[in-house]
Each structure stands twice: as C-alpha cells, then as structure tokens.
Amino acid sequence: MPGDRLPGALEFLREAERLKSTLRSGFTSTGRPESTAEHTWRLCLMALVFADEFGDIDVLRLIKLCIVHDLGEALSGDVPAIMQTEGNSKSARERADLAVLTRSLHSEKRAEILSLWEEYEAAQTPEAILAKGLDKLETILQHIQGRNPADFDYAFNLGYGQKHTSAHPLLARIRTILDEETRARAEGSRAV
C-alpha cells in the first residue's frame, strides 16, 4: 500500500472500531449484550466452516460480503429485526453511514467496500445469497445460545429470514436444526 494511503486506511480502521461497541438485541451466553462486531466475526466463521458445502462459490468474496454487511452500523447503530418495518429506511441509513465511514479510504478501496455492501443488500449473486442466509442463521443461533431476558420472543425466530435461509439446501438444513432448538428453548423458557 502506498504510504499516502496509510493515514486514510488507519483513520477508517479507527472509525470502524466503533462496531465493537455497537450493541445488538441479542445476548451472549454469559448474558451481556452482543456487539455487531461479534456477530460479524461469527458470521465470517460460519462462512469459513461451511464453505466447502456451498459448491462453486468464491469463498473470499463470501467472507468479504460478511465482513462489510453491517459495517454502516458503526455510526447509527443496529435496528433489531423485530423492530424493522416494511419501507423503513434502515438500508438507506446504513448505506449513507457506510459512505461516511469509508470517506477517508482511497477511492478504489472505498468503491470496493461500497460495492460489496450493495451486492450483499441486493442478494443476487450466489455469494450474497449465502451471506444473507448465514446472517439470519447466525442471529438465530445467538438467540438460542444467549442468556436472554425472561420475556425474549423466541417465536419471532421461527419466521425470521425464511426467504434467505431457504435459498440453499445447506442453509435450509441448518435452519431446520435451529428451528427445533428454538422451539425447545422457547418451551424451556416457559417452564421456568
């Protein structure tokens, strides 16, 4: 990397660090709120673990899509899925925040990150379809695994992201397992 690009890259990385403190609606297994950075890390790990089962895909592209998919949340935070409504501006806000977040990067790197985010949002390429599905599955997995409040709505998970998690046979198989675990967790939370 040319030396004149280093300051901008470091500034971007400093700003992106905010994702470590951006909290989501899920909880870790120890009971503390999960950060968006933690969600992104495990999403990337899922992509790596299952990559061999996805057939002829570009694994590096899949992981890049996973890395940037929630990057814009570093500025305005996360909107929990249960609070999202049709026609809301979550996507537009995240795109605008990502444009601000990447402003210090060299124009080619900035364009690459924005393009990856747009590819993820459109979910038209095989890699973006998989990234979207894995994103939903990682969220459901965390909800099952987390130490959640007593009023946690496990039923929401049973319908969450169905379109994306049914887009590939492996995603659908994982979804079946997680739905069974969600039902068991919901039943267990009612028994307490």
C-alpha positions in Angstrom: 0.0 0.0 0.0 1.5 3.4 -1.0 2.4 5.5 2.0 0.0 8.3 1.1 -3.0 5.8 1.6 -1.9 4.7 5.1 -3.3 7.6 7.1 -6.7 7.3 5.5 -6.8 3.5 6.0 -5.8 3.9 9.6 -8.5 6.6 10.1 -11.1 4.2 8.6 -10.0 1.4 10.9 -10.2 3.7 13.9 -13.7 4.7 13.0 -14.7 1.1 12.2 -13.6 0.1 15.8 -16.9 1.6 16.9 -18.6 -1.6 15.7 -17.1 -3.3 18.7 -19.3 -1.1 20.9 -22.4 -1.2 18.7 -24.8 -3.4 20.6 -27.4 -5.7 19.1 -30.6 -7.1 20.6 -29.1 -10.5 21.3 -27.2 -11.6 24.3 -24.1 -13.7 24.7 -24.1 -17.0 26.6 -22.8 -15.0 29.6 -25.7 -12.6 29.5 -24.1 -9.4 28.2 -25.3 -7.7 25.1 -23.7 -8.9 21.9 -21.9 -6.3 19.7 -22.2 -6.1 15.9 -18.5 -6.9 15.6 -19.0 -10.1 17.5 -21.9 -11.1 15.2 -19.8 -10.3 12.2 -16.9 -12.4 13.5 -19.1 -15.5 13.9 -20.8 -14.9 10.6 -17.4 -15.0 8.9 -16.5 -18.1 10.9 -19.7 -19.8 9.7 -18.9 -18.9 6.1 -15.5 -20.4 6.5 -16.8 -23.6 8.3 -19.5 -24.3 5.7 -17.7 -23.0 2.6 -16.8 -26.5 1.3 -20.5 -27.4 1.3 -21.6 -24.5 -0.9 -20.3 -25.8 -4.2 -18.6 -23.5 -6.7 -18.5 -20.1 -5.0 -15.9 -17.5 -4.4 -15.2 -18.0 -0.6 -13.1 -14.9 -0.3 -15.9 -12.9 -1.8 -18.4 -14.5 0.6 -16.2 -13.6 3.6 -15.8 -10.0 2.3 -19.5 -9.7 2.0 -20.0 -10.9 5.5 -17.3 -8.5 6.8 -19.0 -5.4 5.3 -22.7 -6.4 5.7 -23.2 -4.4 8.9 -20.3 -2.0 8.8 -22.5 1.0 8.4 -24.0 0.2 11.9 -20.8 1.6 13.4 -22.3 5.1 13.1 -26.0 4.9 13.8 -26.3 1.5 15.4 -28.4 -1.6 14.8 -32.1 -1.8 14.3 -33.3 -5.1 15.7 -35.1 -7.3 13.2 -38.2 -7.4 15.4 -38.4 -3.6 15.2 -37.9 -3.3 11.4 -40.9 -2.5 9.3 -41.6 -2.6 5.6 -40.5 0.5 3.9 -38.3 1.7 6.8 -35.0 3.5 5.9 -32.7 1.0 7.6 -30.9 0.1 4.3 -30.7 3.7 3.1 -29.3 4.8 6.5 -26.7 2.1 6.6 -25.6 2.9 3.1 -25.3 6.6 3.9 -23.4 5.8 7.1 -21.1 3.5 5.2 -20.4 6.3 2.7 -19.4 8.5 5.7 -17.4 5.7 7.4 -15.3 5.0 4.3 -14.7 8.6 3.3 -11.0 8.5 4.4 -10.2 5.5 2.3 -8.6 5.7 -1.1 -11.3 5.9 -3.8 -10.7 2.4 -5.1 -10.9 0.8 -1.7 -13.9 2.9 -0.8 -15.7 1.9 -4.0 -14.9 -1.8 -3.4 -16.4 -1.7 0.1 -19.5 0.2 -1.0 -19.9 -2.2 -3.9 -19.6 -5.3 -1.7 -22.3 -3.8 0.7 -24.6 -3.1 -2.3 -24.1 -6.7 -3.6 -25.0 -8.0 -0.1 -28.1 -5.9 0.0 -29.3 -6.9 -3.4 -28.7 -10.6 -2.7 -28.5 -11.5 -6.3 -25.1 -13.3 -6.6 -24.6 -16.8 -5.2 -22.2 -15.4 -2.5 -24.6 -12.6 -1.5 -27.5 -15.1 -1.2 -25.3 -17.3 1.0 -24.1 -14.3 3.1 -27.8 -13.2 3.7 -28.8 -16.7 4.7 -25.9 -17.2 7.0 -26.5 -13.7 8.6 -30.0 -14.8 9.6 -28.8 -18.2 10.8 -26.1 -16.6 13.0 -28.7 -14.3 14.6 -31.0 -17.3 15.3 -28.1 -19.3 16.7 -27.1 -16.5 19.0 -30.7 -16.1 20.2 -30.8 -19.8 21.0 -27.4 -19.7 22.7 -27.7 -16.4 24.6 -28.7 -15.8 28.1 -31.8 -13.8 27.2 -34.3 -11.9 29.3 -37.4 -13.8 30.5 -39.6 -12.0 28.0 -37.4 -12.9 25.0 -39.6 -13.6 21.9 -38.3 -17.0 20.6 -41.4 -17.3 18.3 -40.1 -14.4 16.2 -37.1 -16.6 15.2 -39.3 -19.2 13.7 -40.4 -16.9 10.9 -37.3 -14.7 10.7 -35.4 -14.7 7.5 -37.2 -17.7 6.0 -36.7 -16.4 2.4 -32.9 -16.2 2.9 -32.4 -19.4 4.8 -34.3 -21.5 2.3 -32.1 -20.2 -0.6 -29.6 -23.1 -0.4 -30.1 -26.8 0.7 -27.4 -26.5 3.4 -28.9 -23.3 4.8 -32.3 -25.0 4.9 -30.8 -28.0 6.8 -29.2 -25.7 9.3 -32.4 -23.8 9.7 -34.4 -27.0 10.5 -31.9 -27.8 13.3 -32.1 -24.2 14.6 -35.9 -24.1 14.5 -36.0 -27.3 16.6 -33.6 -25.8 19.1 -35.6 -22.6 19.1 -38.8 -24.5 19.9 -37.1 -26.4 22.7 -35.6 -23.1 24.1 -39.0 -21.4 24.0 -40.6 -24.4 25.8 -37.8 -24.3 28.4 -38.3 -20.6 29.0 -42.0 -21.1 29.6 -41.3 -23.9 32.1 -39.2 -21.6 34.3 
